[in-house]
Amino acid sequence: MKRAIISFVLVVGLVMTVFAGGSQQSSSSTTAGGDKVVTMYQLKVEIKDALDAYAAEYSAATPGVTVSVETLGGGGDYGGGLRAKSQSGQMPDIFQIEGMGGYEIWKDYIADLSNETWVADTDLGFMVDGKVMGFPVAIEGYGLAYNADILAAAGIDPATLTTRSAYEQAFQTLEARKAELGIDAPVAMAASVSGGMWWVAGQHNLAAYWGGGLDFDDTSVIEAALAGQMDDARFREYAQYVQLLFKYADQNVLLNGGYDQQVGAFAQGRTAFLHQGNWVDPNLAQLGVDFKVGYAPHAFTNTPQTGLYLFAPSWYVVNAQSPNAQAAKDFLTAMATTSAGQRFMVEGAGMIPAFKSVTLQPSGQLSQALMAANARGGNYGVFFGMLPDGAGQNVFGPIYDLFAQDPDNLDQFIADMKAAIAGLPRM
């Protein structure tokens, strides 16, 4: 399992000094042998090992270039780390943004990638004013993951979990039969800000309110929120779904657990459901999961919802001010267009590539479920990238944390969220 720590990776002849505070050499640095050092700063902690290995492989195969990857994710303050690098003159050659909020902060550093060869092979490049400014890391997505064996033993058909009332009945059944089923709780969900898990509820679960049950590209709810307006009836239905999840979650994981505890509880068969996306596939494999896994929708209304949530979660961007910008672009192009890069994305990182020409199929069960859902259609968009930078971590995450501590206080949660949404235009 990966933890949310800063990790420096030295690859193929790279000689670096790690300074106190986590800074790295500038993007114009070279190795002792004269190689250009392309520095990459990324936030997907769950692909760290695979990305480190690919960077080493690429460096060995590319004369004159060494790629060094630094990872900070899993709830860590990635944005704060990037600001610290900028202030110290250590801006990386490749870094990651999660939407327009990040772009607006770093646009002076972000190179135009419109002429790169991979652009024609994807529909998910990050676009600004008709220009492609970001390389899509992957297609990601989520629903409520389930252990099919536990649900079958409890007599619950996951295909019926399309309304909030269906979930309530299923959770009650699981709760009443915990001892028989050998589980600690129906759901593994984490909401602790101190545990670095603010993003599970304050970003990914909240996405259900922004886009659930709507057309894939319907941004009307989040656009209203950006103007300070809440849809009161819709949000109350959504809040009741959150309340169900919190009430039937493993309370230790919910209130105190980190990423490892949440994923581990599900992987060990101690919960029937897991509130995570397909990015946990490599973790589940490492933990030896051999039971059937699938996705049910985050159905928060009593009008049936059957779709999953699909999106490009983030984009790699190239530092336009770096003398190594071309070498950085070449690294991303190789990731998208070469067999080694494609194997890294699919087989190493367990991701669904955003590039149409990739024919490899992911081995992870959750990624397979997403690909099947994508083929069926009828899925929902994920729009938290439209929010002001820091809204999920600093505004919404703490509100969910408080609600998790007292899920009976539904009206207070709704009031707190309404006030937070009203404040979005001033962020």
C-alpha positions as CSV (number, residue, x, y, z in Angstrom):
1,M,0.0,0.0,0.0
2,K,1.2,3.5,-0.7
3,R,1.1,6.2,1.9
4,A,0.7,10.0,1.5
5,I,4.4,10.9,1.9
6,I,6.9,12.8,-0.2
7,S,9.1,10.4,-2.0
8,F,12.1,11.2,-4.1
9,V,13.1,8.8,-6.8
10,L,16.6,8.7,-8.1
11,V,16.9,7.0,-11.5
12,V,19.7,6.0,-13.8
13,G,22.7,8.0,-12.9
14,L,20.8,10.8,-11.2
15,V,22.8,12.5,-8.4
16,M,20.6,14.7,-6.2
17,T,20.8,16.2,-2.9
18,V,17.6,16.2,-0.9
19,F,17.3,19.4,1.0
20,A,15.4,19.8,4.2
21,G,11.8,20.8,3.5
22,G,11.5,18.5,0.4
23,S,12.9,20.8,-2.3
24,Q,14.6,19.3,-5.4
25,Q,17.1,20.5,-8.0
26,S,15.8,23.0,-10.4
27,S,14.4,22.0,-13.8
28,S,17.6,23.1,-15.5
29,S,19.8,20.7,-13.5
30,T,21.9,18.0,-15.0
31,T,23.4,14.7,-13.8
32,A,27.1,14.3,-13.2
33,G,27.3,12.7,-16.7
34,G,25.7,15.7,-18.3
35,D,22.1,14.3,-18.8
36,K,19.2,16.7,-18.7
37,V,17.2,16.0,-15.6
38,V,13.4,16.2,-16.3
39,T,11.8,16.7,-12.9
40,M,8.2,15.6,-12.5
41,Y,5.9,16.4,-9.5
42,Q,2.7,14.3,-9.3
43,L,-0.1,13.6,-6.9
44,K,-1.3,10.1,-7.7
45,V,0.2,8.2,-4.8
46,E,-1.4,5.0,-5.9
47,I,0.7,4.9,-9.1
48,K,4.0,5.9,-7.6
49,D,5.8,2.6,-7.9
50,A,4.7,2.1,-11.5
51,L,5.5,5.6,-12.5
52,D,8.9,5.4,-10.8
53,A,9.7,2.2,-12.8
54,Y,8.6,3.7,-16.1
55,A,10.7,6.9,-15.5
56,A,13.7,4.6,-14.9
57,E,12.9,2.6,-18.0
58,Y,12.5,5.7,-20.1
59,S,15.7,7.2,-18.8
60,A,17.7,4.1,-19.6
61,A,16.4,4.1,-23.1
62,T,16.8,7.8,-23.8
63,P,20.4,9.0,-24.2
64,G,21.0,12.4,-22.5
65,V,17.8,12.4,-20.4
66,T,17.1,11.3,-16.9
67,V,13.5,11.6,-15.5
68,S,13.1,12.1,-11.7
69,V,9.7,11.7,-10.2
70,E,8.5,13.2,-6.9
71,T,5.1,12.1,-5.5
72,L,2.9,13.9,-3.0
73,G,-0.7,12.8,-2.8
74,G,-3.3,10.8,-0.9
75,G,-4.6,13.9,0.9
76,G,-1.2,15.7,1.2
77,D,-1.1,19.4,0.3
78,Y,0.1,19.1,-3.3
79,G,-0.9,22.7,-4.2
80,G,1.1,24.0,-1.2
81,G,4.1,21.9,-2.2
82,L,4.0,23.3,-5.7
83,R,3.7,26.8,-4.4
84,A,6.8,26.2,-2.2
85,K,8.7,25.0,-5.2
86,S,7.8,28.1,-7.2
87,Q,8.8,30.4,-4.4
88,S,12.2,28.6,-4.0
89,G,12.9,28.6,-7.8
90,Q,12.5,24.8,-8.0
91,M,9.5,24.6,-10.3
92,P,9.3,21.1,-11.9
93,D,9.4,20.5,-15.6
94,I,6.2,18.4,-15.5
95,F,3.5,18.9,-12.8
96,Q,-0.2,18.2,-12.4
97,I,-3.4,20.2,-12.4
98,E,-6.9,19.1,-11.6
99,G,-8.9,21.6,-13.6
100,M,-9.4,25.3,-14.3
101,G,-8.7,26.3,-10.7
102,G,-5.2,24.9,-10.9
103,Y,-4.7,26.3,-14.4
104,E,-5.6,29.8,-13.3
105,I,-2.9,29.7,-10.6
106,W,-0.2,28.2,-12.8
107,K,-1.1,29.4,-16.3
108,D,2.1,31.5,-16.6
109,Y,4.1,28.3,-16.3
110,I,2.0,26.1,-18.6
111,A,3.1,25.4,-22.1
112,D,0.8,25.0,-25.2
113,L,0.7,21.3,-26.2
114,S,-1.6,21.7,-29.1
115,N,1.0,20.5,-31.7
116,E,2.0,17.3,-29.9
117,T,1.3,14.1,-31.8
118,W,-0.9,12.6,-29.1
119,V,-3.5,15.4,-29.3
120,A,-5.4,13.8,-32.1
121,D,-5.7,10.5,-30.2
122,T,-7.7,11.8,-27.3
123,D,-10.9,13.8,-26.6
124,L,-9.8,14.6,-23.0
125,G,-6.9,17.0,-23.4
126,F,-7.3,20.0,-21.1
127,M,-8.6,22.8,-23.3
128,V,-8.3,26.5,-22.8
129,D,-9.4,28.9,-25.6
130,G,-9.2,26.2,-28.2
131,K,-5.6,25.2,-27.2
132,V,-4.6,21.9,-25.6
133,M,-2.7,22.8,-22.4
134,G,-2.8,19.5,-20.5
135,F,-2.1,15.8,-21.1
136,P,-4.9,13.6,-19.6
137,V,-3.5,11.3,-17.0
138,A,-6.2,8.7,-17.4
139,I,-9.9,8.0,-17.5
140,E,-10.9,7.4,-14.0
141,G,-14.2,6.9,-12.3
142,Y,-16.2,5.4,-9.5
143,G,-19.4,4.2,-8.1
144,L,-19.8,2.4,-4.8
145,A,-17.5,-0.7,-5.1
146,Y,-18.9,-3.9,-3.7
147,N,-17.8,-7.4,-2.7
148,A,-20.0,-9.6,-4.8
149,D,-19.6,-12.6,-2.5
150,I,-20.8,-10.8,0.6
151,L,-23.8,-9.3,-1.2
152,A,-24.7,-12.8,-2.6
153,A,-24.5,-14.3,0.9
154,A,-26.8,-11.5,2.2
155,G,-29.3,-12.0,-0.7
156,I,-28.6,-8.6,-2.2
157,D,-28.6,-8.2,-6.0
158,P,-26.3,-5.2,-6.8
159,A,-28.3,-4.5,-9.9
160,T,-31.2,-3.4,-7.7
161,L,-29.1,-0.7,-6.0
162,T,-30.4,2.2,-8.1
163,T,-32.2,4.3,-5.4
164,R,-31.5,5.6,-2.0
165,S,-34.3,3.5,-0.5
166,A,-32.7,0.3,-2.0
167,Y,-29.4,1.2,-0.4
168,E,-31.1,1.8,3.0
169,Q,-32.7,-1.6,2.9
170,A,-29.4,-3.3,1.8
171,F,-27.4,-1.5,4.6
172,Q,-30.0,-2.6,7.2
173,T,-29.7,-6.2,6.0
174,L,-25.9,-6.2,6.2
175,E,-25.9,-4.5,9.6
176,A,-28.3,-7.0,11.0
177,R,-26.2,-9.9,9.7
178,K,-22.7,-8.6,10.4
179,A,-21.7,-11.6,12.6
180,E,-23.0,-14.1,10.2
181,L,-21.3,-12.4,7.2
182,G,-18.0,-11.8,9.1
183,I,-18.0,-8.1,8.5
184,D,-17.4,-5.1,10.8
185,A,-19.7,-2.7,8.9
186,P,-21.5,-2.5,5.6
187,V,-19.3,0.4,4.2
188,A,-15.7,1.4,4.2
189,M,-15.7,5.1,3.9
190,A,-13.3,7.7,5.3
191,A,-14.0,11.4,5.9
192,S,-11.2,12.4,8.3
193,V,-9.5,15.7,7.5
194,S,-6.7,14.8,9.9
195,G,-6.3,11.4,8.2
196,G,-5.9,13.1,4.9
197,M,-9.2,11.7,3.5
198,W,-11.1,15.0,3.0
199,W,-11.2,14.2,-0.8
200,V,-13.3,11.0,-0.4
201,A,-16.4,13.0,0.7
202,G,-15.6,16.6,0.0
203,Q,-14.6,16.0,-3.6
204,H,-15.6,12.6,-4.9
205,N,-18.9,12.1,-3.0
206,L,-19.9,15.7,-3.5
207,A,-19.6,15.1,-7.2
208,A,-22.8,13.2,-7.0
209,Y,-24.7,16.4,-6.1
210,W,-23.0,18.3,-8.9
211,G,-23.7,15.7,-11.7
212,G,-25.7,12.7,-10.5
213,G,-28.7,11.8,-12.6
214,L,-28.0,14.5,-15.2
215,D,-26.6,14.3,-18.7
216,F,-22.9,13.7,-18.8
217,D,-22.0,17.3,-19.7
218,D,-24.7,19.0,-17.7
219,T,-22.9,21.5,-15.4
220,S,-26.0,23.5,-14.4
221,V,-25.9,22.5,-10.7
222,I,-22.2,23.4,-10.2
223,E,-22.6,26.6,-12.3
224,A,-25.4,27.6,-9.9
225,A,-23.1,26.8,-7.0
226,L,-20.3,28.9,-8.4
227,A,-22.9,31.8,-8.3
228,G,-23.6,30.9,-4.7
229,Q,-26.8,29.0,-5.1
230,M,-27.9,25.6,-3.8
231,D,-30.7,23.5,-5.2
232,D,-32.4,22.9,-1.8
233,A,-34.6,19.9,-2.7
234,R,-31.8,18.1,-4.6
235,F,-29.3,18.7,-1.9
236,R,-31.5,17.4,0.8
237,E,-31.9,14.2,-1.1
238,Y,-28.2,14.0,-1.6
239,A,-27.5,14.7,2.1
240,Q,-29.8,11.9,3.1
241,Y,-27.6,9.5,1.0
242,V,-24.5,10.8,2.7
243,Q,-26.2,10.3,6.1
244,L,-26.8,6.7,5.2
245,L,-23.2,6.1,4.2
246,F,-21.9,7.7,7.4
247,K,-24.3,5.8,9.7
248,Y,-23.5,2.4,8.2
249,A,-19.7,3.0,7.8
250,D,-17.1,1.4,9.9
251,Q,-16.8,4.3,12.4
252,N,-13.1,3.9,13.1
253,V,-12.3,4.1,9.4
254,L,-14.8,6.9,8.9
255,L,-13.5,9.1,11.7
256,N,-9.9,8.2,12.1
257,G,-8.8,6.1,9.1
258,G,-6.4,6.9,6.3
259,Y,-6.2,5.5,2.8
260,D,-4.6,2.2,3.9
261,Q,-7.2,1.6,6.6
262,Q,-10.1,2.3,4.3
263,V,-9.0,0.2,1.4
264,G,-7.6,-2.5,3.7
265,A,-10.9,-3.0,5.5
266,F,-12.6,-3.8,2.2
267,A,-9.7,-5.9,0.8
268,Q,-9.8,-8.0,3.9
269,G,-13.5,-8.7,3.5
270,R,-14.5,-6.7,6.6
271,T,-17.0,-4.5,4.7
272,A,-19.3,-5.1,1.8
273,F,-18.8,-1.7,0.1
274,L,-15.9,0.6,-0.5
275,H,-16.2,4.3,-1.4
276,Q,-13.2,4.6,-3.8
277,G,-12.5,4.7,-7.5
278,N,-10.7,2.4,-9.9
279,W,-7.4,3.8,-8.9
280,V,-7.4,1.3,-6.0
281,D,-7.1,-1.6,-8.4
282,P,-3.4,-1.9,-7.9
283,N,-3.8,-1.8,-4.1
284,L,-6.5,-4.5,-4.2
285,A,-4.1,-6.7,-6.3
286,Q,-1.2,-6.1,-3.9
287,L,-3.5,-7.1,-1.0
288,G,-4.4,-10.4,-2.7
289,V,-8.1,-9.7,-3.3
290,D,-9.5,-12.7,-5.1
291,F,-13.3,-12.1,-4.7
292,K,-15.4,-10.6,-7.4
293,V,-15.7,-6.8,-7.3
294,G,-18.0,-4.5,-9.1
295,Y,-19.6,-1.0,-9.0
296,A,-23.1,0.1,-8.0
297,P,-24.2,3.7,-8.7
298,H,-24.1,6.4,-6.1
299,A,-27.9,6.5,-6.3
300,F,-28.9,9.3,-4.0
301,T,-32.5,9.9,-5.1
302,N,-35.5,7.6,-5.2
303,T,-35.7,8.2,-8.9
304,P,-33.4,5.5,-10.2
305,Q,-29.9,6.4,-11.1
306,T,-27.9,3.8,-13.0
307,G,-24.7,5.5,-14.2
308,L,-21.2,5.6,-12.8
309,Y,-18.9,8.7,-12.6
310,L,-16.3,9.0,-15.4
311,F,-13.8,11.7,-15.9
312,A,-10.2,12.8,-16.7
313,P,-9.2,13.5,-13.1
314,S,-6.1,15.5,-13.8
315,W,-3.7,16.5,-16.5
316,Y,0.1,16.7,-16.7
317,V,1.3,20.1,-17.8
318,V,4.8,21.2,-19.0
319,N,6.7,24.1,-17.5
320,A,7.0,26.6,-20.4
321,Q,9.7,28.5,-18.5
322,S,12.0,25.5,-18.2
323,P,15.0,24.9,-20.6
324,N,14.0,21.2,-20.4
325,A,10.5,21.9,-21.8
326,Q,11.0,19.9,-25.0
327,A,12.5,16.9,-23.2
328,A,9.4,17.0,-20.9
329,K,7.1,17.0,-23.9
330,D,9.0,14.1,-25.4
331,F,8.5,12.1,-22.2
332,L,4.7,12.6,-22.2
333,T,4.6,11.8,-26.0
334,A,6.4,8.5,-25.3
335,M,4.0,7.7,-22.5
336,A,1.0,8.0,-24.9
337,T,2.5,6.6,-28.1
338,T,5.0,3.9,-27.3
339,S,4.4,0.3,-26.2
340,A,6.4,0.9,-23.1
341,G,4.4,3.9,-22.1
342,Q,1.1,2.2,-22.8
343,R,2.2,-0.8,-20.8
344,F,3.0,1.5,-17.9
345,M,-0.5,3.1,-18.0
346,V,-2.5,-0.1,-18.4
347,E,-0.5,-2.9,-16.8
348,G,1.8,-1.0,-14.4
349,A,-0.5,1.7,-13.1
350,G,-3.8,-0.1,-13.7
351,M,-5.3,2.9,-15.4
352,I,-7.7,3.3,-18.3
353,P,-5.7,5.4,-20.9
354,A,-7.4,8.4,-22.4
355,F,-5.9,7.6,-25.8
356,K,-8.1,5.9,-28.4
357,S,-5.3,3.9,-30.1
358,V,-4.4,2.0,-26.9
359,T,-5.7,-1.6,-27.2
360,L,-4.5,-3.1,-23.9
361,Q,-7.2,-4.0,-21.4
362,P,-6.7,-3.3,-17.7
363,S,-6.6,-6.2,-15.4
364,G,-8.3,-4.5,-12.5
365,Q,-11.9,-5.4,-11.9
366,L,-13.0,-1.9,-11.1
367,S,-11.3,-0.5,-14.3
368,Q,-13.0,-3.3,-16.2
369,A,-16.4,-2.2,-14.7
370,L,-15.7,1.4,-15.8
371,M,-14.9,0.3,-19.3
372,A,-18.1,-1.7,-19.5
373,A,-20.1,1.3,-18.1
374,N,-18.4,3.6,-20.6
375,A,-19.5,1.3,-23.4
376,R,-23.1,1.2,-22.1
377,G,-23.3,5.0,-21.7
378,G,-25.7,6.9,-19.4
379,N,-22.9,7.9,-17.0
380,Y,-22.4,11.1,-15.1
381,G,-19.9,13.8,-15.3
382,V,-17.4,14.8,-12.5
383,F,-17.1,18.6,-12.2
384,F,-15.1,19.3,-9.0
385,G,-12.3,20.7,-11.2
386,M,-14.5,23.7,-11.9
387,L,-14.4,24.7,-8.2
388,P,-12.0,27.4,-6.9
389,D,-8.7,26.0,-5.9
390,G,-8.8,24.5,-2.4
391,A,-12.6,24.4,-2.1
392,G,-12.7,20.6,-1.6
393,Q,-9.9,20.5,1.0
394,N,-10.4,23.7,2.9
395,V,-14.1,24.3,2.7
396,F,-16.2,21.2,2.0
397,G,-13.9,18.5,3.5
398,P,-14.1,19.9,7.1
399,I,-17.9,20.1,6.9
400,Y,-18.2,16.5,5.9
401,D,-15.8,15.6,8.8
402,L,-18.1,17.3,11.2
403,F,-21.2,15.6,9.8
404,A,-19.4,12.2,10.1
405,Q,-19.0,12.8,13.8
406,D,-22.8,13.5,14.2
407,P,-24.7,12.1,11.2
408,D,-28.0,12.5,13.0
409,N,-27.6,16.3,12.6
410,L,-28.7,16.4,9.0
411,D,-30.1,19.9,9.1
412,Q,-26.8,21.3,10.4
413,F,-24.9,19.6,7.6
414,I,-27.3,21.1,5.0
415,A,-27.0,24.6,6.6
416,D,-23.2,24.4,6.7
417,M,-23.0,23.3,3.1
418,K,-25.5,26.0,2.0
419,A,-23.3,28.7,3.6
420,A,-20.2,27.2,2.0
421,I,-21.8,27.2,-1.4
422,A,-23.0,30.8,-0.9
423,G,-19.3,31.7,-0.2
424,L,-17.9,30.2,-3.4
425,P,-18.1,33.3,-5.5
426,R,-15.8,35.1,-3.0
427,M,-13.1,32.4,-3.0
